[in-house]
Amino acid sequence: MGKEFLGEFEELVLTMVGILQEESYGNAIVAEIRRRVGREVNLSAVHVTLYRLEDKGLVRSVMGGATNTRGGRRKRIYQVTNAGLATLRAMKEARIYLWKLIPQLKFNY
């Protein structure tokens, strides 16, 4: 498999999966994006993106236990894979490298 390139929204969702860990499911990701980024996103866009990230091997999912608050339904919990972590690291390094090339910005990384 060659290098995977992610769109901005894919990167955002992948990052949130990494942040949320065991609580990483659709509605929690939507809420976390709103809380941390102040961006309104819809649940179906997050689900489509999670499926795409899973197809790329960057996340995997497991079914969580059924809960009374969900009417006995189970949640699909997402986890970042090693490939997903490597992709996030590579994207971070590439961005830091590029930011350092902007003369007006004096980042101390």
ROKESE-159098 format. One record per atom (N, C-alpha, C): residue number from 1; z, y, x; atom name; chain; residue in one letter. Coordinates in nm, 3 decimals. Each point is the difference from the previous one (the first is absolute). Example, Ala and Ser with C-alpha at 12.3 -4.5 7.8 and 13.67 -1.06 7.14 Angstrom:
<rs>
R_k_c3_c2_c1_a_c_r
R_1_0.780_-0.569_1.319_N_A_A
R_1_0.000_0.119_-0.089_CA_A_A
R_1_0.000_0.120_0.090_C_A_A
R_2_-0.072_0.105_-0.035_N_A_S
R_2_0.006_0.119_0.082_CA_A_S
R_2_0.073_0.109_-0.077_C_A_S
</rs>
This chain:
<rs>
R_k_c3_c2_c1_a_c_r
R_1_0.000_-0.117_0.084_N_A_M
R_1_0.000_0.117_-0.084_CA_A_M
R_1_0.000_0.123_0.088_C_A_M
R_2_-0.086_0.096_-0.029_N_A_G
R_2_-0.007_0.125_0.076_CA_A_G
R_2_0.110_0.095_-0.042_C_A_G
R_3_-0.003_0.118_0.058_N_A_K
R_3_0.098_0.101_-0.035_CA_A_K
R_3_-0.015_0.039_-0.146_C_A_K
R_4_0.112_0.010_-0.066_N_A_E
R_4_0.001_0.045_-0.139_CA_A_E
R_4_0.026_0.150_0.000_C_A_E
R_5_-0.080_0.071_-0.076_N_A_F
R_5_0.023_0.142_-0.017_CA_A_F
R_5_0.051_0.021_-0.140_C_A_F
R_6_0.102_0.082_-0.012_N_A_L
R_6_0.062_0.024_-0.128_CA_A_L
R_6_-0.028_0.142_-0.047_C_A_L
R_7_-0.015_0.013_-0.130_N_A_G
R_7_-0.007_0.132_-0.059_CA_A_G
R_7_0.139_0.060_-0.006_C_A_G
R_8_0.007_0.127_-0.031_N_A_E
R_8_0.128_0.072_-0.003_CA_A_E
R_8_0.095_-0.063_-0.102_C_A_E
R_9_-0.049_-0.036_-0.118_N_A_F
R_9_0.087_-0.058_-0.102_CA_A_F
R_9_0.045_-0.140_0.040_C_A_F
R_10_-0.088_-0.078_0.060_N_A_E
R_10_0.040_-0.133_0.048_CA_A_E
R_10_0.111_0.013_0.104_C_A_E
R_11_-0.015_0.095_0.091_N_A_E
R_11_0.103_0.021_0.102_CA_A_E
R_11_0.133_0.041_-0.065_C_A_E
R_12_-0.007_0.087_-0.098_N_A_L
R_12_0.120_0.045_-0.070_CA_A_L
R_12_0.070_-0.117_-0.068_C_A_L
R_13_-0.074_-0.082_-0.072_N_A_V
R_13_0.060_-0.114_-0.070_CA_A_V
R_13_0.055_-0.101_0.102_C_A_V
R_14_-0.072_-0.028_0.105_N_A_L
R_14_0.047_-0.093_0.103_CA_A_L
R_14_0.129_0.052_0.063_C_A_L
R_15_0.007_0.128_0.026_N_A_T
R_15_0.120_0.062_0.056_CA_A_T
R_15_0.118_-0.016_-0.096_C_A_T
R_16_-0.024_0.022_-0.127_N_A_M
R_16_0.108_-0.014_-0.099_CA_A_M
R_16_0.049_-0.144_-0.011_C_A_M
R_17_-0.091_-0.096_0.012_N_A_V
R_17_0.042_-0.140_0.001_CA_A_V
R_17_0.095_-0.024_0.117_C_A_V
R_18_-0.032_0.056_0.116_N_A_G
R_18_0.086_-0.014_0.116_CA_A_G
R_18_0.135_0.067_-0.019_C_A_G
R_19_0.001_0.114_-0.067_N_A_I
R_19_0.125_0.073_-0.023_CA_A_I
R_19_0.090_-0.075_-0.100_C_A_I
R_20_-0.059_-0.048_-0.107_N_A_L
R_20_0.078_-0.058_-0.109_CA_A_L
R_20_0.050_-0.142_0.026_C_A_L
R_21_-0.066_-0.072_0.091_N_A_Q
R_21_0.042_-0.136_0.036_CA_A_Q
R_21_0.012_-0.091_-0.122_C_A_Q
R_22_0.119_-0.051_-0.031_N_A_E
R_22_0.019_-0.096_-0.110_CA_A_E
R_22_-0.020_0.061_-0.137_C_A_E
R_23_-0.003_0.131_-0.009_N_A_E
R_23_-0.018_0.069_-0.128_CA_A_E
R_23_-0.142_0.050_-0.018_C_A_E
R_24_-0.092_-0.059_0.071_N_A_S
R_24_-0.138_0.048_0.002_CA_A_S
R_24_-0.084_-0.067_-0.109_C_A_S
R_25_-0.001_0.060_-0.116_N_A_Y
R_25_-0.084_-0.045_-0.111_CA_A_Y
R_25_-0.063_0.123_-0.064_C_A_Y
R_26_-0.096_-0.019_-0.085_N_A_G
R_26_-0.082_0.108_-0.052_CA_A_G
R_26_0.073_0.126_-0.044_C_A_G
R_27_0.091_-0.012_-0.096_N_A_N
R_27_0.069_0.118_-0.051_CA_A_N
R_27_0.087_0.068_0.106_C_A_N
R_28_0.061_-0.077_0.085_N_A_A
R_28_0.083_0.058_0.106_CA_A_A
R_28_-0.086_0.078_0.099_C_A_A
R_29_-0.119_-0.051_0.028_N_A_I
R_29_-0.091_0.071_0.091_CA_A_I
R_29_-0.044_0.132_-0.062_C_A_I
R_30_-0.034_-0.001_-0.127_N_A_V
R_30_-0.037_0.123_-0.071_CA_A_V
R_30_0.113_0.101_0.009_C_A_V
R_31_0.122_-0.043_-0.031_N_A_A
R_31_0.116_0.090_0.003_CA_A_A
R_31_0.026_0.054_0.140_C_A_A
R_32_-0.015_-0.085_0.100_N_A_E
R_32_0.026_0.042_0.139_CA_A_E
R_32_-0.104_0.102_0.047_C_A_E
R_33_-0.124_-0.019_-0.039_N_A_I
R_33_-0.104_0.097_0.035_CA_A_I
R_33_0.032_0.135_-0.064_C_A_I
R_34_0.039_-0.002_-0.127_N_A_R
R_34_0.038_0.125_-0.068_CA_A_R
R_34_0.117_0.066_0.071_C_A_R
R_35_0.101_-0.079_0.032_N_A_R
R_35_0.124_0.054_0.060_CA_A_R
R_35_-0.023_0.054_0.140_C_A_R
R_36_-0.068_-0.076_0.084_N_A_R
R_36_-0.013_0.037_0.141_CA_A_R
R_36_-0.117_0.093_0.029_C_A_R
R_37_-0.107_-0.012_-0.077_N_A_V
R_37_-0.122_0.076_0.030_CA_A_V
R_37_-0.027_0.107_-0.106_C_A_V
R_38_0.062_-0.016_-0.117_N_A_G
R_38_-0.022_0.094_-0.108_CA_A_G
R_38_-0.138_-0.013_-0.062_C_A_G
R_39_-0.055_-0.118_0.008_N_A_R
R_39_-0.135_-0.025_-0.050_CA_A_R
R_39_0.007_-0.090_-0.123_C_A_R
R_40_-0.072_0.037_-0.102_N_A_E
R_40_-0.008_-0.082_-0.121_CA_A_E
R_40_-0.109_-0.105_0.018_C_A_E
R_41_0.035_-0.124_-0.018_N_A_V
R_41_-0.097_-0.109_0.008_CA_A_V
R_41_0.021_-0.089_-0.121_C_A_V
R_42_-0.105_-0.073_-0.037_N_A_N
R_42_0.020_-0.089_-0.114_CA_A_N
R_42_0.016_-0.144_0.048_C_A_N
R_43_0.070_-0.075_-0.082_N_A_L
R_43_0.037_-0.137_0.036_CA_A_L
R_43_-0.121_-0.088_0.024_C_A_L
R_44_-0.104_0.014_-0.079_N_A_S
R_44_-0.116_-0.088_0.019_CA_A_S
R_44_-0.070_0.029_0.133_C_A_S
R_45_-0.002_0.125_0.044_N_A_A
R_45_-0.059_0.032_0.130_CA_A_A
R_45_0.080_-0.066_0.112_C_A_A
R_46_0.132_-0.001_-0.014_N_A_V
R_46_0.085_-0.065_0.100_CA_A_V
R_46_-0.025_-0.151_0.000_C_A_V
R_47_-0.009_-0.060_-0.118_N_A_H
R_47_-0.025_-0.145_-0.007_CA_A_H
R_47_-0.134_-0.038_0.063_C_A_H
R_48_-0.104_0.075_-0.032_N_A_V
R_48_-0.132_-0.029_0.057_CA_A_V
R_48_0.007_0.010_0.153_C_A_V
R_49_0.070_0.100_0.048_N_A_T
R_49_0.013_0.019_0.145_CA_A_T
R_49_0.080_-0.113_0.063_C_A_T
R_50_0.105_-0.045_-0.066_N_A_L
R_50_0.078_-0.113_0.052_CA_A_L
R_50_-0.085_-0.126_0.007_C_A_L
R_51_-0.081_-0.024_-0.101_N_A_Y
R_51_-0.089_-0.118_0.002_CA_A_Y
R_51_-0.097_0.009_0.117_C_A_Y
R_52_-0.054_0.121_0.021_N_A_R
R_52_-0.095_0.020_0.111_CA_A_R
R_52_0.069_-0.022_0.134_C_A_R
R_53_0.121_0.053_0.016_N_A_L
R_53_0.075_-0.020_0.124_CA_A_L
R_53_0.033_-0.148_0.021_C_A_L
R_54_0.026_-0.070_-0.108_N_A_E
R_54_0.028_-0.144_0.011_CA_A_E
R_54_-0.127_-0.074_0.042_C_A_E
R_55_-0.113_0.038_-0.057_N_A_D
R_55_-0.128_-0.062_0.040_CA_A_D
R_55_-0.030_0.023_0.148_C_A_D
R_56_0.042_0.115_0.052_N_A_K
R_56_-0.022_0.033_0.141_CA_A_K
R_56_0.104_-0.066_0.091_C_A_K
R_57_0.101_-0.065_-0.059_N_A_G
R_57_0.103_-0.067_0.080_CA_A_G
R_57_0.108_0.093_0.052_C_A_G
R_58_0.010_0.120_-0.056_N_A_L
R_58_0.098_0.097_0.048_CA_A_L
R_58_0.132_-0.007_-0.073_C_A_L
R_59_-0.002_-0.057_-0.121_N_A_V
R_59_0.123_-0.027_-0.075_CA_A_V
R_59_-0.012_-0.140_-0.058_C_A_V
R_60_0.113_-0.056_-0.036_N_A_R
R_60_0.003_-0.126_-0.075_CA_A_R
R_60_0.098_0.023_-0.115_C_A_R
R_61_-0.013_-0.083_-0.101_N_A_S
R_61_0.088_0.017_-0.116_CA_A_S
R_61_0.070_-0.131_-0.035_C_A_S
R_62_0.116_0.016_-0.059_N_A_V
R_62_0.077_-0.112_-0.052_CA_A_V
R_62_0.052_0.042_-0.137_C_A_V
R_63_0.023_-0.098_-0.085_N_A_M
R_63_0.054_0.031_-0.131_CA_A_M
R_63_0.152_0.006_0.008_C_A_M
R_64_0.056_0.111_-0.047_N_A_G
R_64_0.144_0.016_-0.005_CA_A_G
R_64_0.057_-0.071_-0.122_C_A_G
R_65_0.129_0.002_-0.012_N_A_G
R_65_0.065_-0.065_-0.113_CA_A_G
R_65_-0.018_0.079_-0.129_C_A_G
R_66_0.012_-0.068_-0.111_N_A_A
R_66_-0.008_0.064_-0.131_CA_A_A
R_66_0.126_0.082_-0.024_C_A_A
R_67_-0.016_0.113_-0.069_N_A_T
R_67_0.116_0.085_-0.030_CA_A_T
R_67_0.003_0.032_-0.148_C_A_T
R_68_0.119_0.023_-0.053_N_A_N
R_68_0.014_0.038_-0.140_CA_A_N
R_68_-0.063_0.135_-0.028_C_A_N
R_69_0.010_0.092_0.096_N_A_T
R_69_-0.057_0.133_-0.021_CA_A_T
R_69_-0.152_-0.003_-0.013_C_A_T
R_70_-0.062_-0.105_0.048_N_A_R
R_70_-0.146_-0.014_-0.010_CA_A_R
R_70_-0.037_-0.102_-0.109_C_A_R
R_71_0.095_-0.029_-0.089_N_A_G
R_71_-0.028_-0.094_-0.108_CA_A_G
R_71_-0.025_-0.141_0.050_C_A_G
R_72_0.061_-0.037_0.111_N_A_G
R_72_-0.015_-0.133_0.056_CA_A_G
R_72_-0.122_-0.016_0.089_C_A_G
R_73_-0.079_0.107_0.015_N_A_R
R_73_-0.118_-0.008_0.087_CA_A_R
R_73_0.040_0.015_0.147_C_A_R
R_74_-0.080_-0.059_0.086_N_A_R
R_74_0.024_0.007_0.145_CA_A_R
R_74_-0.083_0.113_0.060_C_A_R
R_75_0.048_0.056_0.111_N_A_K
R_75_-0.075_0.103_0.072_CA_A_K
R_75_-0.069_-0.062_0.120_C_A_K
R_76_-0.113_0.056_0.035_N_A_R
R_76_-0.069_-0.040_0.122_CA_A_R
R_76_0.050_0.094_0.110_C_A_R
R_77_0.064_-0.057_0.101_N_A_I
R_77_0.056_0.076_0.113_CA_A_I
R_77_-0.098_-0.009_0.116_C_A_I
R_78_-0.027_0.113_0.063_N_A_Y
R_78_-0.094_0.005_0.112_CA_A_Y
R_78_0.074_0.019_0.131_C_A_Y
R_79_-0.055_-0.062_0.105_N_A_Q
R_79_0.056_0.011_0.135_CA_A_Q
R_79_-0.114_0.032_0.096_C_A_Q
R_80_0.030_0.083_0.099_N_A_V
R_80_-0.099_0.031_0.103_CA_A_V
R_80_-0.010_-0.120_0.094_C_A_V
R_81_-0.120_-0.042_0.032_N_A_T
R_81_-0.021_-0.110_0.094_CA_A_T
R_81_0.002_0.055_0.143_C_A_T
R_82_-0.004_-0.088_0.098_N_A_N
R_82_-0.010_0.044_0.139_CA_A_N
R_82_-0.127_0.081_0.022_C_A_N
R_83_-0.110_-0.042_-0.063_N_A_A
R_83_-0.125_0.075_0.011_CA_A_A
R_83_0.015_0.139_-0.062_C_A_A
R_84_0.074_0.009_-0.109_N_A_G
R_84_0.025_0.129_-0.064_CA_A_G
R_84_0.082_0.092_0.089_C_A_G
R_85_0.103_-0.056_0.064_N_A_L
R_85_0.081_0.080_0.094_CA_A_L
R_85_-0.084_0.048_0.117_C_A_L
R_86_-0.085_-0.088_0.052_N_A_A
R_86_-0.086_0.039_0.112_CA_A_A
R_86_-0.096_0.111_-0.042_C_A_A
R_87_-0.051_-0.009_-0.121_N_A_T
R_87_-0.090_0.104_-0.051_CA_A_T
R_87_0.073_0.132_-0.014_C_A_T
R_88_0.121_-0.002_-0.055_N_A_L
R_88_0.078_0.124_-0.014_CA_A_L
R_88_0.031_0.061_0.137_C_A_L
R_89_0.036_-0.084_0.096_N_A_R
R_89_0.028_0.051_0.136_CA_A_R
R_89_-0.124_0.064_0.061_C_A_R
R_90_-0.114_-0.067_-0.014_N_A_A
R_90_-0.125_0.052_0.058_CA_A_A
R_90_-0.038_0.133_-0.066_C_A_A
R_91_0.018_0.010_-0.130_N_A_M
R_91_-0.033_0.125_-0.069_CA_A_M
R_91_0.093_0.112_0.044_C_A_M
R_92_0.127_-0.031_0.016_N_A_K
R_92_0.097_0.100_0.046_CA_A_K
R_92_-0.037_0.050_0.139_C_A_K
R_93_-0.029_-0.094_0.089_N_A_E
R_93_-0.035_0.039_0.138_CA_A_E
R_93_-0.127_0.083_0.004_C_A_E
R_94_-0.099_-0.037_-0.079_N_A_A
R_94_-0.126_0.076_-0.004_CA_A_A
R_94_0.024_0.142_-0.051_C_A_A
R_95_0.082_0.013_-0.102_N_A_R
R_95_0.029_0.134_-0.054_CA_A_R
R_95_0.078_0.085_0.100_C_A_R
R_96_0.098_-0.058_0.064_N_A_I
R_96_0.078_0.077_0.098_CA_A_I
R_96_-0.090_0.045_0.114_C_A_I
R_97_-0.085_-0.089_0.047_N_A_Y
R_97_-0.095_0.036_0.106_CA_A_Y
R_97_-0.087_0.118_-0.042_C_A_Y
R_98_-0.054_-0.007_-0.120_N_A_L
R_98_-0.088_0.108_-0.047_CA_A_L
R_98_0.078_0.129_-0.022_C_A_L
R_99_0.121_-0.008_-0.056_N_A_W
R_99_0.080_0.120_-0.021_CA_A_W
R_99_0.029_0.071_0.131_C_A_W
R_100_0.024_-0.077_0.106_N_A_K
R_100_0.028_0.059_0.130_CA_A_K
R_100_-0.120_0.078_0.056_C_A_K
R_101_-0.119_-0.029_-0.049_N_A_L
R_101_-0.120_0.068_0.047_CA_A_L
R_101_-0.021_0.135_-0.069_C_A_L
R_102_0.077_0.030_-0.101_N_A_I
R_102_-0.013_0.128_-0.069_CA_A_I
R_102_0.084_0.103_0.076_C_A_I
R_103_-0.066_0.097_0.065_N_A_P
R_103_0.074_0.094_0.084_CA_A_P
R_103_0.109_0.080_-0.073_C_A_P
R_104_-0.023_0.031_-0.126_N_A_Q
R_104_0.097_0.082_-0.073_CA_A_Q
R_104_0.127_-0.077_-0.038_C_A_Q
R_105_-0.005_-0.129_0.008_N_A_L
R_105_0.115_-0.082_-0.037_CA_A_L
R_105_0.065_-0.054_0.126_C_A_L
R_106_0.125_0.027_0.016_N_A_K
R_106_0.075_-0.046_0.118_CA_A_K
R_106_0.100_-0.104_-0.042_C_A_K
R_107_-0.047_-0.122_-0.019_N_A_F
R_107_0.089_-0.109_-0.037_CA_A_F
R_107_0.062_-0.061_0.125_C_A_F
R_108_0.123_-0.033_-0.010_N_A_N
R_108_0.070_-0.068_0.108_CA_A_N
R_108_0.027_-0.143_-0.041_C_A_N
R_109_-0.098_-0.086_0.017_N_A_Y
R_109_0.016_-0.141_-0.038_CA_A_Y
R_109_0.035_-0.081_0.121_C_A_Y
</rs>
